[in-house]
Amino acid sequence: MPRRLLRLGALAFAAMAFSLAPCAIASPAGETAPPADPVADTTAGSAVADPVVNPIAHVEQRGVGPINMVLIPGSPSDWRVWDAFMTRNAERYTMYALTLAGFSGTPAMPMPDADTTSPTPWMDAEVDAIAQFIADRKLKDVVVVGHSLGGHLVLRLAIEHPDAAAKIIDVDGVPASNYGGADLTPEMRVAFIDSQLAPQLKSMDKQKAAAMFEGSAHQMVTDPKRGDELAAMFAATDQAIAMEYLLQGLKSDISNKMKDIKTPTLVIASVGQAKDNEAAREKIRTQWKNWTASVDAITLEFYEDSMHFVMDDQPKKLDESIENFLGVAAKPEQEQQ
């Protein structure tokens, strides 16, 4: 599998997973969230599709601070990608980390079929569910933070539900994958993926698919031990579910709608994955500048030395960026260590 596909899949899709855990919190539609385990118990190779499943599978609530914050991980990960961030910031924010349906063994939404009209039905449902979650919990002046595929979702939230959040923070979640070429229209990209990529991925041997997702974990974080932890997290999601999220994430293209964002938004873009390839690093910078050009609501910040999992590679800098964006006082130095 080309490294390019691994990178695109990571950036466009890791962002979709939400977090849940220790407190069994009622989900937005009123049903009971899963038990307080880190992730649901899963049996290898068995994807569960439930026609009435809630798009938010689990909610982990932490913190007692005055600022409400919703945290959305990427694909195929769960709430635990935000665990260290929540521990560090428990006095500053009241946080709700989400896990999206289907990740880490939780029930998945129905697979798209011939009657499905949208190319991204799961992502459509997730964006609406986030807005509904905020409304149901009556979270005032809420800040919504997403990483990777979750970052893409929060950008869509700002466009499709402009009154849902007071501020948006996108941590390395791209507006579009550009798979097949940046010159493709969104409609052309969907057709290209459906005809060329989807048949290959859906026919891939399960072991190869698992190796693709687990191998990508080590390309997205500097610490090998953390890479092992992320790989194990990725492995907890059924490969058919992870592959469907991957395909829908590659199809979801909001690059032409970025101009509609009016909610104050911080975009943190990692450049470190390009390492010593300055041409590739400049390409990342240029693409982000093009996406955010003339959008007054967006503040763009480059992390030159961070891999994709910014919260692991540069946790102190991430905390400071968020504090500055929100206009809150910095934590004492000893608390940041």
VENKAUR-V621133 format. One record per run of one state. SS is the DSSP state (a for helix, b for strand, c for the rest). FROM is the first residue (numbers start at 0). TO is the last residue. If there is no record, write none. Layout:
<<SS:FROM:TO> <SS:FROM:TO>>
//
This chain:
<<c:0:1> <a:2:15> <c:16:16> <b:17:17> <c:18:47> <b:48:48> <c:49:54> <b:55:61> <c:62:65> <b:66:71> <c:72:77> <a:78:87> <c:88:91> <b:92:99> <c:100:101> <a:102:104> <c:105:106> <b:107:107> <c:108:119> <a:120:136> <c:137:141> <b:142:146> <c:147:147> <a:148:159> <c:160:165> <b:166:170> <c:171:184> <a:185:201> <c:202:204> <a:205:216> <c:217:222> <a:223:234> <c:235:237> <a:238:250> <c:251:253> <a:254:259> <c:260:262> <b:263:269> <c:270:270> <a:271:273> <c:274:276> <a:277:291> <c:292:296> <b:297:302> <c:303:308> <a:309:312> <c:313:313> <a:314:325> <c:326:331> <a:332:335> <c:336:336>>
//
